[in-house]
Amino acid sequence: MIPVGKRGLTSAEAATRLAADGPNALPTRESRGLIAFTFQVMREPTFVLLVSAALVYLVLGDLREALVLAASVLVIVAITVVQERRTERALEALRDLSSPRALVIRDGREQRIAGAQVVRGDLLMLREGDRVPADARLIEANDFMVDESLLTGEAVPVAKRAHPHEGLEVQAFSGTLVVRGTALGEVVATGPRSELGRIGSLLHGRESPRTALEVETARVVRLIAIGALVLCVLMAVIFTAMRGDALGGVLAGLTLAMALLPEEFPVVLTVFLALGAWRISRHGVLTRRMPAIETLGAATVLCCDKTGTLTENRMTVVETWREGRWRTTADRDADDAALLRAAALACEPSPFDPMERAIHVTAPGAHERAGVLERRYPLAEGFLAVCHAWLPVEGDAHAAIKGAPETVLDLCALEPAARAAASAAAERAAARGLRLLGVAAAPWTHAPWPAAANGFAFRFLGFVALADPLRPAVPGAIALCRKAGIRVVMITGDHPATAAAIARAAGIDATRIVTGAEIGGLDDAALAQCVAATQIFARVRPEQKLRLVEALRRNGEVVVMTGDGVNDAPALRAADIGIAMGARGTDVAREAAALVLLDDDFTSIVGAVRLGRRIYDNIRYAMRFLVAVHVPLAGMSFVPLFAGWPLLVFPVHVVFLEFVIDPTCSVVFEAERGDAGIMDRPPRRRGERLFTARIVAVGLALGASVLAAVTAVYGLALAQGLPEGEARALGFAALVAGDVALIFANRSGEHGFVARFTRDNPALWWVVGITLGALVLCVYAPSVASLFRFMPPAPGAFAVAVAAGFASVLWYEVVRAVRRN
């Protein structure tokens, strides 16, 4: 509701000030430009090795080979820069989406804008749960308190008063949290000019901590790199000793280093997580913290609210009850109108809660005629109701209260029979899935106002019944969770009967319901036993959600928790994955959460879990492929040396293969749609490592089989007396075909041989087609073949070599078929 006479800035004025002052954003690490990106890539080990190999060829007098490697360097730099720029742009877009929002008055109307768009002179409307987006002076303040611990370290909230005529003194600082009341403020400083901005300028250079997945990948890369270095030195020494060619030994060592260097591992992790966050955002879930993506696939318990998550969150008043009778919209009379007006006076003037909005619709103009809202009595421990005290322009002061039927009935002096009838009506309404609010009113002729709401002599007016229908897709989504081994737990502030009615419609076990009062009487050990056998918790206060989350985690569960309020923040932070409601959630809830549900829809959470499992599976497939593909490449550096054969692999061949490996890992496997039965299996175990012994063993076995095929093709070609160039072309053809076969072998964990070739993945066929086409060009185009030291073999021999490479992994298909059966 816009205060009288407050129109705020115009859109044109706001745009001018935004251009002059810049966005309302804290200092951040500057985005790296093209030149900075390029220099960073030039420091990468692969780049250094390629340049070193080119210099060796230059010393050897092979100018053409040196130029080919130099050209390869430029291509690799270009591809890497493009990939990193795309990843950074995706992350920047996600950061923009996750910035806090602000409610401002512009052009005479309320507008919800991104926090970065707030400018000097904007009129901010601040409510409980909001994060103040910029430094502001207060024009109006109503029971307004903020938590300034972010700036001062003091945990005690600070009361703020309005000083509309005292210059530009700041009362509400950027980044502080509104914990009570409402206020209207005028922005006086934004971005780096705010108090928080001055602090932020000291912190913007700090990097975010690495995730567990990044730490594990770095460990593996470090171990492989150390092993590669040892093998490269060993290769150079053995080559020099056996063949008496020091420069050739250095070149062989550099080639082996290029073959073994695991630079793709961190690239895979970065690309998969960034694109995974982008894919999840397309399903209405915004990723604020990357570790959430790797954790989603392990979720075992999904704790959710009822209203707005399982239901449609479009509350409407459907019935009223008074004097022993239910009345629908069609047969309401003047007394029903008075009941609804009293309910509206117990709501906020500018409501955020959907139930309060629904009540406002049924009693339009109630606040305008009520006078001045003098006192608020909010929800408290054991007091599940909200009371507002009003001072009218004429007549006596009065109070209106709405809330849980039992709380309101306890405050009213009712005859036992009337109390029993009202309680029975409330139970029957709750059993029908209706949300019921008791309503009462009281006059007040004394001064001052009572310290608590129970100081009023309330007269019971009746009940207001509201309905919020279940989302149509929820029952199917919950059934899918059950198949996936994920337990859905409803945690709601509603009446137990209401919660049970919605749970039964959704397919959640309603056999046992535990209330907030019962939770309060349980110690931690008893609560841990309780949460293991209960799917519905009703009449739960927000602060009790934290205890429930902690109890579930003590039981070894991986917990997904949804929330929207200020008091939900501790539970969201304590959960393995906190999910804030984007449409109705407060800023502090969004900041505490790892994910933000943009549409507040339960089915989006289930979709995010599916995507999380898919992302993690695809990362594992890509890592297994990387383990496998390096084995034959490295092995064919040693085998010819010990067998006395000419070398098969030179730096130019490694560069060719890198053009297959990099796009395969970062594009093909990331685009895999996931197994059809991905939600038919239980979650992975907590703490399960990415590089398990099984993954490494299978990768090494697959790579060894390709190495055996390449060795056989190359050895037989040489044994038959074929020229070195032809033998090398056949051996390399088998190696490339084997690498392509490894792509198909690692695509899925559940599909058979035929499905591995028919499953849709356009990126796969582009990579395979370009790779095989480039192979034919390298072997049969004379000018290109000479760069690779090839001579064109007979087409039949070439086809046999390619077939041998493809056939090298068929044993794995047989093993998987036997295991599936």
C-alpha positions, 0 to 999 in steps of 0.5 A: 500500500503506497503512502499518501503523497509518495510518488517516488522517482520517475523511471527517467530520473532513476535511469539518469542516476543509475548511469551517473552513480553506477549499479548498486553493487558491492565491489567484485573481482574484475572480469578478466579481459581477452588478453588476461584470459589468453595470458592465463592459458599460456601459463597452462602446462599443455601450452608450455609442453607444446611450445617446448616440443615446437622448439625441439623440432626447430633445433632438429631443423624440422621447420614444418613440424615446428610450424604445425605445433605453433599453429596448434598452440593458437587453435588450442588457445582460441578454443580454451578462451572461448570455453572459459568465457562462456563458463564465466558468462554463465556464472555471471548470469547466475550471480545476477539472478541471485542478487537481492530484490528491492521494493521501491515506489517509482512512477507512483506505484510499487515496483519489485526491482533487482537490488543493483537497480536501486538509486539515490532518491528511491523510496524503499518499502521495507518489511520484516525479512527484507535485506536493506538494499542501500543506505537510507534515511527513514521517512516512516517507521512502524515498530521497526527493528533491524539486525545490524550484526553484519556491520557491528557484530552486535546480535541484539536487534536495534530499534529505528525511528523515522527522522523525516526532517533531519537531513540525510542521516542514515538509519537503515544501512545496506546489508542489514536485516529487518527483523520486525515492523515496516518502514519507508526510507529514502536511499542516500547512498548505494554500492561502494558509497554505502557503509557496507560497500566501503567494507566490501572494497576490502574483501572483494579480492578473496576467492570462494572456498573450493568444494569437496569435489574440486579438492578431490579432483585437484588431489587426483590431478596432482598425483597423476601429474607427479607420476607423469613427470616421473615417467617423462623423465624415465622415458627421456633417459631410456630413449637416450640410452637405448637409441643414443639420441638426446634430443629425440629423448627429450621429444619423446618425454615431452610427447609422453607428458602431453599424453599423460597431463590430466588438464581435462579433469578440472575443465570437466568439473568447472564446465559440468557444474557451471552448465549444470547450474544453468540447466537447473535454472531453466527448471525454475531452480537457481543455484547460489552455491555450487556444492549443492549440485554435487549433493543433490544426487545424494539427497535421502530426505526432502523436508517441505512446507505445505502451503505454496510448495505442495499446494498452489499458494492461491488462498481464497476465503471459501467459507465462514462459520459463526453461531453454529453454521457454515456459510459460503460466499453466496449466503453471507450476511452483514454479520459475516461481513463484520467477521471478515472485517475483523479478520482483515484488521488483524492482517498487515495493511500491505500483506505478504502472506497469501492468507492475509491477501485473500482476507483483504480481497473479501474485506476491501477498504477495512484498513482505510476506515479503521483509523491508525494501527497503534500496536501489534502483538505478533506470534510468540512462543505458545501464542499462535495468533496475531493481534492488532490494536486500532485507534479510530478517528471517532469512537473507542479504540479496539483490537482484532485478533486472528490465528489458530482456533485453539489460541483464539478460543482460549482468549474468549469467555465462551460457555462450555457448550459454545466452546465445544461446538466451535472446537468440533466445527474446527476439527471437521473443517480441518479434516476437509483440508481447510485452513481455519482461522479463529477471529475475535474482537475487543473494545479498549477504553483504557490507557495505555495498551495492555502489554500482551494480547491476553489483556483484552476481553475478546468476543469470539466472532467465528471462523474464516475458512480458506482453501489452497488446492494441491498442485496437480503434479505433486502426487506423481512427483512424490511417487517418483521420490518414493521410487528414488529412495527419497522420503518426503517429510511435510513440516507445516504450521497448519492444524494436524487434520489439515496437514493430514488431508493434504498429505493423503491427497499428495500420497504422503503417509499420514499414519503418524502426525507429530505436533510442535508441542510434542517436539518441544517435549522431546530430547535430542535422542527421542527426537532422532527416533521420532523423525525416523518414523514420522512423515508429517509434522504439524503446528511446527514453529519456524525455530523448531525446523532447525531441531528437525533438520539436525535430528535427521542429519544425526540419523545419517540422512542427507537433508533437503530443506525448504523455507521462506521466512527469517526464522527458517534461515538457521534450518536452511543453513543447517540442511545439506541443501537449503532451498528458499522460496523465490516468489514468497521467500524473504531475502535472508532465507534466499541468502541462507539457502544453497538453491532458490526455487523461483516458482515455489513448486515442489515438482521443480525440487524433484526435477532438480534432484533428477538433474543433480543425479544426472550431472553427477553420473555424467561427471563420473562417466567423463572421468572414467573416459579420461582415465581410459583414454590416456592409457593407450596414448601413454602406452604407445609411447613406451611400447615401440621403444621397448619393442624396437619399433619406430615411434608411433606418437609424436606431439602433432598426434597428441594435439589431434587427439586433444581435439577429440578428448576435450570436446568429448569431456566438456560437451558430449558427456555434459549433454547426456540426458541421463539414464531412464532409471535414474530415479529408480535407484536409491541415493548414493551414499554420503561421502562416496568418492568420485574416483572410486576403485571401480571407476579407476579399474574399469577405466584402466581395463578399457584403456588397456584393451584399446592399447592392446588393439593398437599394439596389435595393429601397429606390430602386425603392419610392421611385421608384414613389411609395410612402410613405416608411414603406412604402419603408423597411419594404421596404428593411429587409425586404430588408436582414434577408433579406440578413443571413439569407442571409449566414448560409447562405452562410457555413455551410460551405466544401464543401456545396452550396446544398441541403445548406446548408439541410438540414444539422442545426443547431437553433440556426440555425433558431431564430435564422432563425425568430425573426428573420423572425417579428420582422420580420413583427411590426415591419412589420405590427403597427401599434404596433411598426411606428410605432417603426421608422417603418414603414408596412405594405406590400402582402404581395406587395411585402413577399415580393418584397423578402424574395426580393430579399434572399435572392437577393442571394448566389446568385451566390456559390453559382454560383461555389462550384459551378463551383469544386467541379466 
